[in-house]
Amino acid sequence: MQAMPPHPHKQRTGLVRLWHATGYSLAGLRSAWGEKAFRQEALLALVLLPLSFWLAQDWMQTALLAGVVMLVLIVELLNSGIETAIDRFGGELHPLSKRAKDLGSAAVLLALLLAGGVWALALYHRFFTHG
C-alpha cells in the first residue's frame, strides 16, 4: 500500500504557515458573515464587548463578560461548519444529518443562555445591589 504524500499546506512552517493560516481564518470569518445568525451575533458583540469594560467592576468581570460573548461567536462558527459539512453531502433528509445539525444548534442555544445569564447577573449586581 502506497502512502499518500502530505498535503502541500501541511508542509508549511513558521511565518509562512502562520500567514496562510491567518488568511484561511479571515476567509472563514468572511464566509460566516454570510450567515444571518452570525451577523446578528457579531453586531451584538460590537455593542457588548465595549460595554463589558464599562459594566465590569474589575478585570475578571470584564474577561467573563467579554468571554461569554466571544464564546457565542465561536460556537456559532463551529455550528456553521457542521451545517456546511452536512450540506456538502446533499439536501436529502437523513436522521444523522438532522441530529448533527440539531446538536450544533443546541450548542449555540446553550452558549446564548450562558451569555445571557452572565450578563443578567452582572447587570443585576451593578444596578440592584449595594456591594
N, CA, C and O atoms as CSV, one atom per row, in Angstrom:
chain,resi,resn,atom,element,x,y,z
A,1,MET,N,N,0.850,-1.183,0.000
A,1,MET,CA,C,0.000,0.000,0.000
A,1,MET,C,C,0.891,1.240,0.000
A,1,MET,O,O,1.821,1.355,0.798
A,2,GLN,N,N,0.592,2.145,-0.893
A,2,GLN,CA,C,1.412,3.333,-1.054
A,2,GLN,C,C,0.920,4.446,-0.134
A,2,GLN,O,O,-0.276,4.726,-0.062
A,3,ALA,N,N,1.856,5.072,0.564
A,3,ALA,CA,C,1.497,6.168,1.475
A,3,ALA,C,C,1.159,7.414,0.664
A,3,ALA,O,O,1.816,7.734,-0.327
A,4,MET,N,N,0.118,8.103,1.112
A,4,MET,CA,C,-0.275,9.353,0.447
A,4,MET,C,C,0.741,10.444,0.807
A,4,MET,O,O,1.139,10.562,1.965
A,5,PRO,N,N,1.160,11.241,-0.185
A,5,PRO,CA,C,2.069,12.342,0.146
A,5,PRO,C,C,1.328,13.360,1.010
A,5,PRO,O,O,0.112,13.513,0.888
A,6,PRO,N,N,2.056,14.054,1.879
A,6,PRO,CA,C,1.387,15.044,2.728
A,6,PRO,C,C,0.786,16.167,1.893
A,6,PRO,O,O,1.300,16.530,0.835
A,7,HIS,N,N,-0.297,16.693,2.392
A,7,HIS,CA,C,-0.948,17.819,1.721
A,7,HIS,C,C,0.026,18.991,1.697
A,7,HIS,O,O,0.712,19.237,2.689
A,8,PRO,N,N,0.101,19.725,0.577
A,8,PRO,CA,C,1.067,20.833,0.473
A,8,PRO,C,C,0.927,21.866,1.592
A,8,PRO,O,O,1.921,22.446,2.028
A,9,HIS,N,N,-0.296,22.097,2.053
A,9,HIS,CA,C,-0.495,23.084,3.119
A,9,HIS,C,C,0.138,22.620,4.430
A,9,HIS,O,O,0.539,23.445,5.251
A,10,LYS,N,N,0.227,21.321,4.626
A,10,LYS,CA,C,0.779,20.779,5.868
A,10,LYS,C,C,2.306,20.875,5.909
A,10,LYS,O,O,2.909,20.695,6.967
A,11,GLN,N,N,2.922,21.154,4.781
A,11,GLN,CA,C,4.381,21.228,4.734
A,11,GLN,C,C,4.903,22.618,5.082
A,11,GLN,O,O,6.108,22.802,5.257
A,12,ARG,N,N,4.018,23.582,5.182
A,12,ARG,CA,C,4.450,24.933,5.521
A,12,ARG,C,C,4.840,24.995,6.994
A,12,ARG,O,O,4.279,24.293,7.835
A,13,THR,N,N,5.817,25.854,7.283
A,13,THR,CA,C,6.247,26.028,8.666
A,13,THR,C,C,6.483,27.505,8.945
A,13,THR,O,O,6.549,28.325,8.029
A,14,GLY,N,N,6.608,27.822,10.211
A,14,GLY,CA,C,6.993,29.163,10.636
A,14,GLY,C,C,6.017,30.242,10.215
A,14,GLY,O,O,4.801,30.056,10.248
A,15,LEU,N,N,6.575,31.375,9.818
A,15,LEU,CA,C,5.762,32.536,9.468
A,15,LEU,C,C,4.926,32.305,8.218
A,15,LEU,O,O,3.838,32.865,8.086
A,16,VAL,N,N,5.425,31.484,7.301
A,16,VAL,CA,C,4.655,31.178,6.084
A,16,VAL,C,C,3.367,30.441,6.468
A,16,VAL,O,O,2.291,30.755,5.959
A,17,ARG,N,N,3.484,29.458,7.372
A,17,ARG,CA,C,2.315,28.729,7.839
A,17,ARG,C,C,1.354,29.674,8.552
A,17,ARG,O,O,0.145,29.628,8.321
A,18,LEU,N,N,1.888,30.525,9.413
A,18,LEU,CA,C,1.060,31.482,10.145
A,18,LEU,C,C,0.342,32.438,9.191
A,18,LEU,O,O,-0.833,32.749,9.386
A,19,TRP,N,N,1.048,32.900,8.168
A,19,TRP,CA,C,0.460,33.809,7.180
A,19,TRP,C,C,-0.729,33.148,6.479
A,19,TRP,O,O,-1.799,33.745,6.359
A,20,HIS,N,N,-0.531,31.924,6.022
A,20,HIS,CA,C,-1.598,31.216,5.320
A,20,HIS,C,C,-2.750,30.865,6.263
A,20,HIS,O,O,-3.916,30.973,5.883
A,21,ALA,N,N,-2.431,30.448,7.484
A,21,ALA,CA,C,-3.471,30.111,8.462
A,21,ALA,C,C,-4.332,31.334,8.774
A,21,ALA,O,O,-5.549,31.226,8.921
A,22,THR,N,N,-3.690,32.489,8.872
A,22,THR,CA,C,-4.438,33.730,9.117
A,22,THR,C,C,-5.366,34.029,7.951
A,22,THR,O,O,-6.508,34.445,8.148
A,23,GLY,N,N,-4.881,33.819,6.752
A,23,GLY,CA,C,-5.726,34.017,5.566
A,23,GLY,C,C,-6.934,33.095,5.561
A,23,GLY,O,O,-8.037,33.519,5.215
A,24,TYR,N,N,-6.736,31.836,5.943
A,24,TYR,CA,C,-7.858,30.895,5.998
A,24,TYR,C,C,-8.859,31.308,7.074
A,24,TYR,O,O,-10.069,31.195,6.883
A,25,SER,N,N,-8.348,31.784,8.199
A,25,SER,CA,C,-9.230,32.227,9.281
A,25,SER,C,C,-10.056,33.432,8.855
A,25,SER,O,O,-11.252,33.501,9.137
A,26,LEU,N,N,-9.423,34.376,8.179
A,26,LEU,CA,C,-10.158,35.554,7.700
A,26,LEU,C,C,-11.183,35.162,6.649
A,26,LEU,O,O,-12.277,35.725,6.608
A,27,ALA,N,N,-10.839,34.201,5.797
A,27,ALA,CA,C,-11.806,33.703,4.808
A,27,ALA,C,C,-12.998,33.067,5.522
A,27,ALA,O,O,-14.138,33.224,5.086
A,28,GLY,N,N,-12.740,32.354,6.608
A,28,GLY,CA,C,-13.820,31.764,7.387
A,28,GLY,C,C,-14.727,32.816,7.991
A,28,GLY,O,O,-15.948,32.657,7.993
A,29,LEU,N,N,-14.143,33.892,8.506
A,29,LEU,CA,C,-14.958,34.977,9.067
A,29,LEU,C,C,-15.779,35.664,7.981
A,29,LEU,O,O,-16.938,36.010,8.206
A,30,ARG,N,N,-15.186,35.864,6.801
A,30,ARG,CA,C,-15.942,36.449,5.687
A,30,ARG,C,C,-17.102,35.534,5.294
A,30,ARG,O,O,-18.210,36.000,5.025
A,31,SER,N,N,-16.836,34.242,5.266
A,31,SER,CA,C,-17.884,33.283,4.935
A,31,SER,C,C,-18.982,33.295,5.994
A,31,SER,O,O,-20.167,33.244,5.664
A,32,ALA,N,N,-18.594,33.363,7.253
A,32,ALA,CA,C,-19.577,33.376,8.352
A,32,ALA,C,C,-20.452,34.617,8.289
A,32,ALA,O,O,-21.617,34.581,8.685
A,33,TRP,N,N,-19.895,35.714,7.792
A,33,TRP,CA,C,-20.682,36.957,7.693
A,33,TRP,C,C,-21.904,36.747,6.805
A,33,TRP,O,O,-22.894,37.466,6.941
A,34,GLY,N,N,-21.849,35.787,5.913
A,34,GLY,CA,C,-22.991,35.465,5.058
A,34,GLY,C,C,-24.103,34.737,5.795
A,34,GLY,O,O,-25.199,34.585,5.256
A,35,GLU,N,N,-23.845,34.290,6.999
A,35,GLU,CA,C,-24.848,33.613,7.822
A,35,GLU,C,C,-25.579,34.649,8.675
A,35,GLU,O,O,-24.956,35.400,9.424
A,36,LYS,N,N,-26.897,34.681,8.553
A,36,LYS,CA,C,-27.684,35.690,9.265
A,36,LYS,C,C,-27.463,35.631,10.782
A,36,LYS,O,O,-27.301,36.669,11.422
A,37,ALA,N,N,-27.457,34.430,11.354
A,37,ALA,CA,C,-27.293,34.292,12.805
A,37,ALA,C,C,-25.935,34.833,13.246
A,37,ALA,O,O,-25.850,35.537,14.252
A,38,PHE,N,N,-24.877,34.515,12.509
A,38,PHE,CA,C,-23.552,35.011,12.869
A,38,PHE,C,C,-23.502,36.532,12.767
A,38,PHE,O,O,-22.934,37.195,13.635
A,39,ARG,N,N,-24.090,37.083,11.717
A,39,ARG,CA,C,-24.104,38.541,11.549
A,39,ARG,C,C,-24.792,39.221,12.730
A,39,ARG,O,O,-24.288,40.209,13.264
A,40,GLN,N,N,-25.951,38.684,13.138
A,40,GLN,CA,C,-26.677,39.269,14.267
A,40,GLN,C,C,-25.845,39.194,15.541
A,40,GLN,O,O,-25.753,40.171,16.285
A,41,GLU,N,N,-25.243,38.044,15.791
A,41,GLU,CA,C,-24.443,37.884,16.999
A,41,GLU,C,C,-23.184,38.747,16.952
A,41,GLU,O,O,-22.772,39.287,17.979
A,42,ALA,N,N,-22.573,38.883,15.786
A,42,ALA,CA,C,-21.377,39.718,15.660
A,42,ALA,C,C,-21.720,41.189,15.883
A,42,ALA,O,O,-20.966,41.909,16.538
A,43,LEU,N,N,-22.840,41.634,15.351
A,43,LEU,CA,C,-23.244,43.033,15.568
A,43,LEU,C,C,-23.560,43.282,17.039
A,43,LEU,O,O,-23.226,44.338,17.576
A,44,LEU,N,N,-24.196,42.323,17.685
A,44,LEU,CA,C,-24.447,42.445,19.116
A,44,LEU,C,C,-23.125,42.472,19.882
A,44,LEU,O,O,-22.983,43.218,20.851
A,45,ALA,N,N,-22.168,41.666,19.454
A,45,ALA,CA,C,-20.846,41.648,20.097
A,45,ALA,C,C,-20.160,43.008,19.974
A,45,ALA,O,O,-19.455,43.427,20.892
A,46,LEU,N,N,-20.358,43.704,18.847
A,46,LEU,CA,C,-19.763,45.032,18.679
A,46,LEU,C,C,-20.285,46.018,19.721
A,46,LEU,O,O,-19.606,46.990,20.054
A,47,VAL,N,N,-21.477,45.773,20.230
A,47,VAL,CA,C,-22.046,46.603,21.297
A,47,VAL,C,C,-21.603,46.089,22.669
A,47,VAL,O,O,-21.172,46.859,23.526
A,48,LEU,N,N,-21.718,44.775,22.856
A,48,LEU,CA,C,-21.479,44.199,24.178
A,48,LEU,C,C,-20.009,44.202,24.594
A,48,LEU,O,O,-19.712,44.388,25.774
A,49,LEU,N,N,-19.096,44.005,23.667
A,49,LEU,CA,C,-17.683,43.960,24.048
A,49,LEU,C,C,-17.210,45.285,24.657
A,49,LEU,O,O,-16.610,45.266,25.731
A,50,PRO,N,N,-17.454,46.429,24.016
A,50,PRO,CA,C,-17.081,47.682,24.685
A,50,PRO,C,C,-17.876,47.913,25.974
A,50,PRO,O,O,-17.345,48.444,26.950
A,51,LEU,N,N,-19.136,47.515,25.972
A,51,LEU,CA,C,-19.975,47.681,27.152
A,51,LEU,C,C,-19.442,46.871,28.334
A,51,LEU,O,O,-19.628,47.262,29.487
A,52,SER,N,N,-18.787,45.757,28.059
A,52,SER,CA,C,-18.247,44.935,29.146
A,52,SER,C,C,-17.195,45.696,29.947
A,52,SER,O,O,-17.063,45.476,31.151
A,53,PHE,N,N,-16.445,46.586,29.301
A,53,PHE,CA,C,-15.453,47.390,30.022
A,53,PHE,C,C,-16.127,48.408,30.944
A,53,PHE,O,O,-15.605,48.723,32.014
A,54,TRP,N,N,-17.273,48.916,30.530
A,54,TRP,CA,C,-18.000,49.877,31.356
A,54,TRP,C,C,-18.733,49.180,32.502
A,54,TRP,O,O,-18.723,49.660,33.636
A,55,LEU,N,N,-19.363,48.055,32.203
A,55,LEU,CA,C,-20.189,47.381,33.191
A,55,LEU,C,C,-19.367,46.682,34.268
A,55,LEU,O,O,-19.746,46.683,35.439
A,56,ALA,N,N,-18.275,46.101,33.888
A,56,ALA,CA,C,-17.479,45.306,34.831
A,56,ALA,C,C,-16.816,46.197,35.878
A,56,ALA,O,O,-16.492,47.359,35.631
A,57,GLN,N,N,-16.629,45.610,37.045
A,57,GLN,CA,C,-16.005,46.343,38.132
A,57,GLN,C,C,-14.546,45.961,38.334
A,57,GLN,O,O,-13.850,46.602,39.120
A,58,ASP,N,N,-14.069,44.932,37.644
A,58,ASP,CA,C,-12.653,44.567,37.671
A,58,ASP,C,C,-12.331,43.780,36.407
A,58,ASP,O,O,-13.211,43.509,35.590
A,59,TRP,N,N,-11.061,43.418,36.257
A,59,TRP,CA,C,-10.637,42.764,35.026
A,59,TRP,C,C,-11.246,41.371,34.882
A,59,TRP,O,O,-11.475,40.910,33.764
A,60,MET,N,N,-11.511,40.697,36.002
A,60,MET,CA,C,-12.100,39.356,35.904
A,60,MET,C,C,-13.530,39.422,35.375
A,60,MET,O,O,-13.934,38.586,34.566
A,61,GLN,N,N,-14.286,40.403,35.826
A,61,GLN,CA,C,-15.647,40.555,35.308
A,61,GLN,C,C,-15.612,40.938,33.834
A,61,GLN,O,O,-16.418,40.450,33.042
A,62,THR,N,N,-14.684,41.808,33.469
A,62,THR,CA,C,-14.548,42.183,32.060
A,62,THR,C,C,-14.246,40.951,31.213
A,62,THR,O,O,-14.848,40.751,30.158
A,63,ALA,N,N,-13.313,40.131,31.681
A,63,ALA,CA,C,-12.945,38.924,30.946
A,63,ALA,C,C,-14.134,37.971,30.834
A,63,ALA,O,O,-14.344,37.362,29.784
A,64,LEU,N,N,-14.906,37.840,31.899
A,64,LEU,CA,C,-16.058,36.946,31.869
A,64,LEU,C,C,-17.132,37.460,30.917
A,64,LEU,O,O,-17.659,36.701,30.103
A,65,LEU,N,N,-17.455,38.746,31.016
A,65,LEU,CA,C,-18.486,39.321,30.150
A,65,LEU,C,C,-18.073,39.252,28.681
A,65,LEU,O,O,-18.869,38.864,27.826
A,66,ALA,N,N,-16.834,39.626,28.394
A,66,ALA,CA,C,-16.353,39.575,27.011
A,66,ALA,C,C,-16.196,38.122,26.559
A,66,ALA,O,O,-16.479,37.790,25.408
A,67,GLY,N,N,-15.748,37.268,27.463
A,67,GLY,CA,C,-15.511,35.869,27.124
A,67,GLY,C,C,-16.769,35.132,26.705
A,67,GLY,O,O,-16.746,34.355,25.750
A,68,VAL,N,N,-17.878,35.370,27.417
A,68,VAL,CA,C,-19.105,34.659,27.035
A,68,VAL,C,C,-19.643,35.172,25.703
A,68,VAL,O,O,-20.271,34.421,24.958
A,69,VAL,N,N,-19.402,36.439,25.402
A,69,VAL,CA,C,-19.809,36.970,24.095
A,69,VAL,C,C,-18.984,36.311,22.994
A,69,VAL,O,O,-19.523,35.900,21.966
A,70,MET,N,N,-17.674,36.213,23.215
A,70,MET,CA,C,-16.816,35.559,22.227
A,70,MET,C,C,-17.158,34.078,22.105
A,70,MET,O,O,-17.085,33.512,21.015
A,71,LEU,N,N,-17.530,33.450,23.215
A,71,LEU,CA,C,-17.918,32.041,23.180
A,71,LEU,C,C,-19.112,31.822,22.253
A,71,LEU,O,O,-19.147,30.846,21.504
A,72,VAL,N,N,-20.081,32.722,22.301
A,72,VAL,CA,C,-21.242,32.605,21.405
A,72,VAL,C,C,-20.788,32.634,19.948
A,72,VAL,O,O,-21.254,31.836,19.134
A,73,LEU,N,N,-19.876,33.553,19.616
A,73,LEU,CA,C,-19.391,33.635,18.234
A,73,LEU,C,C,-18.628,32.368,17.835
A,73,LEU,O,O,-18.775,31.872,16.718
A,74,ILE,N,N,-17.821,31.859,18.749
A,74,ILE,CA,C,-17.050,30.645,18.468
A,74,ILE,C,C,-17.977,29.467,18.220
A,74,ILE,O,O,-17.796,28.722,17.256
A,75,VAL,N,N,-18.967,29.296,19.084
A,75,VAL,CA,C,-19.888,28.169,18.935
A,75,VAL,C,C,-20.700,28.322,17.648
A,75,VAL,O,O,-20.970,27.332,16.967
A,76,GLU,N,N,-21.088,29.544,17.314
A,76,GLU,CA,C,-21.825,29.777,16.070
A,76,GLU,C,C,-20.969,29.411,14.858
A,76,GLU,O,O,-21.468,28.828,13.896
A,77,LEU,N,N,-19.685,29.753,14.903
A,77,LEU,CA,C,-18.785,29.376,13.805
A,77,LEU,C,C,-18.689,27.861,13.677
A,77,LEU,O,O,-18.740,27.327,12.569
A,78,LEU,N,N,-18.549,27.167,14.804
A,78,LEU,CA,C,-18.483,25.709,14.760
A,78,LEU,C,C,-19.790,25.113,14.250
A,78,LEU,O,O,-19.772,24.157,13.475
A,79,ASN,N,N,-20.913,25.665,14.672
A,79,ASN,CA,C,-22.218,25.195,14.195
A,79,ASN,C,C,-22.339,25.393,12.682
A,79,ASN,O,O,-22.823,24.512,11.972
A,80,SER,N,N,-21.903,26.539,12.204
A,80,SER,CA,C,-21.952,26.786,10.755
A,80,SER,C,C,-21.057,25.810,10.007
A,80,SER,O,O,-21.396,25.365,8.911
A,81,GLY,N,N,-19.914,25.478,10.598
A,81,GLY,CA,C,-19.029,24.494,9.974
A,81,GLY,C,C,-19.679,23.124,9.891
A,81,GLY,O,O,-19.563,22.438,8.876
A,82,ILE,N,N,-20.365,22.722,10.958
A,82,ILE,CA,C,-21.077,21.443,10.947
A,82,ILE,C,C,-22.153,21.452,9.873
A,82,ILE,O,O,-22.267,20.505,9.095
A,83,GLU,N,N,-22.939,22.516,9.828
A,83,GLU,CA,C,-24.015,22.600,8.836
A,83,GLU,C,C,-23.463,22.555,7.419
A,83,GLU,O,O,-24.029,21.894,6.548
A,84,THR,N,N,-22.360,23.254,7.186
A,84,THR,CA,C,-21.755,23.273,5.856
A,84,THR,C,C,-21.251,21.894,5.465
A,84,THR,O,O,-21.441,21.458,4.329
A,85,ALA,N,N,-20.610,21.209,6.398
A,85,ALA,CA,C,-20.109,19.865,6.105
A,85,ALA,C,C,-21.262,18.909,5.810
A,85,ALA,O,O,-21.165,18.089,4.897
A,86,ILE,N,N,-22.344,19.003,6.566
A,86,ILE,CA,C,-23.510,18.140,6.329
A,86,ILE,C,C,-24.120,18.459,4.964
A,86,ILE,O,O,-24.460,17.550,4.206
A,87,ASP,N,N,-24.258,19.743,4.653
A,87,ASP,CA,C,-24.873,20.153,3.389
A,87,ASP,C,C,-24.043,19.736,2.176
A,87,ASP,O,O,-24.580,19.605,1.076
A,88,ARG,N,N,-22.749,19.528,2.366
A,88,ARG,CA,C,-21.875,19.098,1.267
A,88,ARG,C,C,-22.344,17.775,0.681
A,88,ARG,O,O,-22.155,17.516,-0.508
A,89,PHE,N,N,-22.950,16.945,1.507
A,89,PHE,CA,C,-23.341,15.614,1.057
A,89,PHE,C,C,-24.720,15.572,0.428
A,89,PHE,O,O,-25.213,14.496,0.091
A,90,GLY,N,N,-25.348,16.725,0.264
A,90,GLY,CA,C,-26.626,16.745,-0.436
A,90,GLY,C,C,-27.756,17.223,0.450
A,90,GLY,O,O,-27.611,17.366,1.664
A,91,GLY,N,N,-28.869,17.460,-0.183
A,91,GLY,CA,C,-30.011,18.031,0.512
A,91,GLY,C,C,-31.020,17.021,1.017
A,91,GLY,O,O,-32.011,17.394,1.646
A,92,GLU,N,N,-30.779,15.736,0.747
A,92,GLU,CA,C,-31.766,14.750,1.187
A,92,GLU,C,C,-31.799,14.688,2.715
A,92,GLU,O,O,-30.788,14.863,3.397
A,93,LEU,N,N,-32.989,14.436,3.211
A,93,LEU,CA,C,-33.168,14.358,4.653
A,93,LEU,C,C,-32.606,13.030,5.157
A,93,LEU,O,O,-32.877,11.967,4.599
A,94,HIS,N,N,-31.832,13.119,6.205
A,94,HIS,CA,C,-31.285,11.914,6.826
A,94,HIS,C,C,-31.285,12.138,8.330
A,94,HIS,O,O,-30.936,13.226,8.788
A,95,PRO,N,N,-31.667,11.135,9.105
A,95,PRO,CA,C,-31.740,11.313,10.562
A,95,PRO,C,C,-30.410,11.733,11.197
A,95,PRO,O,O,-30.405,12.520,12.143
A,96,LEU,N,N,-29.290,11.222,10.691
A,96,LEU,CA,C,-27.999,11.605,11.269
A,96,LEU,C,C,-27.631,13.048,10.916
A,96,LEU,O,O,-27.031,13.753,11.728
A,97,SER,N,N,-27.987,13.483,9.712
A,97,SER,CA,C,-27.746,14.882,9.336
A,97,SER,C,C,-28.570,15.803,10.222
A,97,SER,O,O,-28.070,16.814,10.713
A,98,LYS,N,N,-29.830,15.451,10.424
A,98,LYS,CA,C,-30.689,16.249,11.294
A,98,LYS,C,C,-30.135,16.287,12.703
A,98,LYS,O,O,-30.105,17.337,13.345
A,99,ARG,N,N,-29.695,15.130,13.180
A,99,ARG,CA,C,-29.164,15.068,14.543
A,99,ARG,C,C,-27.935,15.949,14.685
A,99,ARG,O,O,-27.826,16.691,15.661
A,100,ALA,N,N,-27.009,15.889,13.739
A,100,ALA,CA,C,-25.796,16.707,13.791
A,100,ALA,C,C,-26.145,18.193,13.796
A,100,ALA,O,O,-25.579,18.967,14.568
A,101,LYS,N,N,-27.074,18.585,12.934
A,101,LYS,CA,C,-27.471,19.996,12.885
A,101,LYS,C,C,-28.190,20.415,14.162
A,101,LYS,O,O,-27.976,21.521,14.659
A,102,ASP,N,N,-29.045,19.537,14.700
A,102,ASP,CA,C,-29.749,19.850,15.943
A,102,ASP,C,C,-28.777,19.983,17.118
A,102,ASP,O,O,-28.946,20.851,17.974
A,103,LEU,N,N,-27.763,19.123,17.154
A,103,LEU,CA,C,-26.771,19.202,18.224
A,103,LEU,C,C,-25.971,20.502,18.130
A,103,LEU,O,O,-25.690,21.132,19.149
A,104,GLY,N,N,-25.611,20.897,16.934
A,104,GLY,CA,C,-24.917,22.177,16.758
A,104,GLY,C,C,-25.781,23.335,17.187
A,104,GLY,O,O,-25.306,24.265,17.839
A,105,SER,N,N,-27.052,23.285,16.824
A,105,SER,CA,C,-27.982,24.335,17.217
A,105,SER,C,C,-28.158,24.374,18.727
A,105,SER,O,O,-28.251,25.454,19.310
A,106,ALA,N,N,-28.207,23.211,19.365
A,106,ALA,CA,C,-28.329,23.152,20.821
A,106,ALA,C,C,-27.100,23.768,21.492
A,106,ALA,O,O,-27.222,24.433,22.521
A,107,ALA,N,N,-25.931,23.551,20.916
A,107,ALA,CA,C,-24.709,24.151,21.467
A,107,ALA,C,C,-24.785,25.670,21.409
A,107,ALA,O,O,-24.389,26.347,22.358
A,108,VAL,N,N,-25.288,26.207,20.308
A,108,VAL,CA,C,-25.454,27.655,20.197
A,108,VAL,C,C,-26.444,28.153,21.250
A,108,VAL,O,O,-26.201,29.164,21.908
A,109,LEU,N,N,-27.557,27.440,21.404
A,109,LEU,CA,C,-28.549,27.825,22.400
A,109,LEU,C,C,-27.944,27.865,23.799
A,109,LEU,O,O,-28.174,28.817,24.546
A,110,LEU,N,N,-27.181,26.850,24.157
A,110,LEU,CA,C,-26.570,26.829,25.491
A,110,LEU,C,C,-25.576,27.977,25.668
A,110,LEU,O,O,-25.510,28.582,26.738
A,111,ALA,N,N,-24.805,28.276,24.625
A,111,ALA,CA,C,-23.866,29.402,24.699
A,111,ALA,C,C,-24.617,30.720,24.879
A,111,ALA,O,O,-24.196,31.579,25.654
A,112,LEU,N,N,-25.727,30.872,24.162
A,112,LEU,CA,C,-26.537,32.090,24.301
A,112,LEU,C,C,-27.151,32.195,25.694
A,112,LEU,O,O,-27.177,33.275,26.284
A,113,LEU,N,N,-27.645,31.075,26.218
A,113,LEU,CA,C,-28.214,31.090,27.574
A,113,LEU,C,C,-27.149,31.424,28.619
A,113,LEU,O,O,-27.409,32.180,29.555
A,114,LEU,N,N,-25.962,30.862,28.459
A,114,LEU,CA,C,-24.865,31.172,29.367
A,114,LEU,C,C,-24.524,32.659,29.307
A,114,LEU,O,O,-24.400,33.318,30.340
A,115,ALA,N,N,-24.374,33.176,28.099
A,115,ALA,CA,C,-24.033,34.599,27.945
A,115,ALA,C,C,-25.136,35.485,28.522
A,115,ALA,O,O,-24.854,36.455,29.225
A,116,GLY,N,N,-26.388,35.150,28.223
A,116,GLY,CA,C,-27.498,35.937,28.759
A,116,GLY,C,C,-27.537,35.903,30.279
A,116,GLY,O,O,-27.790,36.924,30.920
A,117,GLY,N,N,-27.289,34.741,30.854
A,117,GLY,CA,C,-27.285,34.621,32.309
A,117,GLY,C,C,-26.163,35.408,32.957
A,117,GLY,O,O,-26.379,36.097,33.954
A,118,VAL,N,N,-24.971,35.311,32.401
A,118,VAL,CA,C,-23.833,36.058,32.945
A,118,VAL,C,C,-24.087,37.553,32.856
A,118,VAL,O,O,-23.832,38.283,33.814
A,119,TRP,N,N,-24.586,38.019,31.714
A,119,TRP,CA,C,-24.865,39.447,31.554
A,119,TRP,C,C,-25.990,39.906,32.472
A,119,TRP,O,O,-25.915,40.996,33.040
A,120,ALA,N,N,-27.030,39.096,32.626
A,120,ALA,CA,C,-28.132,39.461,33.521
A,120,ALA,C,C,-27.640,39.577,34.957
A,120,ALA,O,O,-28.011,40.514,35.665
A,121,LEU,N,N,-26.813,38.643,35.391
A,121,LEU,CA,C,-26.276,38.706,36.756
A,121,LEU,C,C,-25.364,39.922,36.942
A,121,LEU,O,O,-25.400,40.576,37.985
A,122,ALA,N,N,-24.556,40.218,35.938
A,122,ALA,CA,C,-23.675,41.390,36.031
A,122,ALA,C,C,-24.495,42.678,36.100
A,122,ALA,O,O,-24.175,43.580,36.875
A,123,LEU,N,N,-25.545,42.763,35.293
A,123,LEU,CA,C,-26.409,43.955,35.335
A,123,LEU,C,C,-27.113,44.061,36.685
A,123,LEU,O,O,-27.205,45.147,37.257
A,124,TYR,N,N,-27.608,42.938,37.191
A,124,TYR,CA,C,-28.272,42.937,38.491
A,124,TYR,C,C,-27.296,43.387,39.577
A,124,TYR,O,O,-27.630,44.231,40.408
A,125,HIS,N,N,-26.104,42.825,39.566
A,125,HIS,CA,C,-25.098,43.171,40.571
A,125,HIS,C,C,-24.730,44.651,40.498
A,125,HIS,O,O,-24.556,45.310,41.522
A,126,ARG,N,N,-24.618,45.155,39.294
A,126,ARG,CA,C,-24.198,46.558,39.120
A,126,ARG,C,C,-25.283,47.538,39.555
A,126,ARG,O,O,-24.973,48.564,40.161
A,127,PHE,N,N,-26.548,47.244,39.257
A,127,PHE,CA,C,-27.596,48.242,39.459
A,127,PHE,C,C,-28.548,47.959,40.624
A,127,PHE,O,O,-29.268,48.859,41.058
A,128,PHE,N,N,-28.564,46.733,41.133
A,128,PHE,CA,C,-29.558,46.419,42.154
A,128,PHE,C,C,-28.983,45.908,43.468
A,128,PHE,O,O,-29.736,45.535,44.367
A,129,THR,N,N,-27.677,45.888,43.589
A,129,THR,CA,C,-27.068,45.516,44.868
A,129,THR,C,C,-26.167,46.658,45.322
A,129,THR,O,O,-25.777,47.511,44.525
A,130,HIS,N,N,-25.853,46.664,46.571
A,130,HIS,CA,C,-25.021,47.744,47.115
A,130,HIS,C,C,-23.698,47.191,47.637
A,130,HIS,O,O,-23.179,47.658,48.651
A,131,GLY,N,N,-23.156,46.194,46.940
A,131,GLY,CA,C,-21.936,45.595,47.455
A,131,GLY,C,C,-20.849,45.493,46.467
A,131,GLY,O,O,-19.767,45.003,46.787
